Amino acid sequence: MYLRLDLHSFLPSFAVVDTAAHHNNKRAREVCAGISPGEIVVFDKAYVDFEHLRDLDQREFW
């Protein structure tokens, strides 16, 4: 499950429920596509798509 929370209401604004057959990096990029600078992104500690993490860092996500 991939979930984005609205930081004002703390309610989900986007969710993807999927099987474990897909790799995390594809879904993580979909979830992060619409976020704005300054928003907080939380990943499982096993998430290691360094290219995507670098992209988020350059776009000033925390």
Secondary structure, DSSP 8 states (H G I E B T S, - for coil): -EEEE-TTT-SEEEEE---TTS-HHHHHHHHHTT--TT------TT---HHHHHHHHHTT--
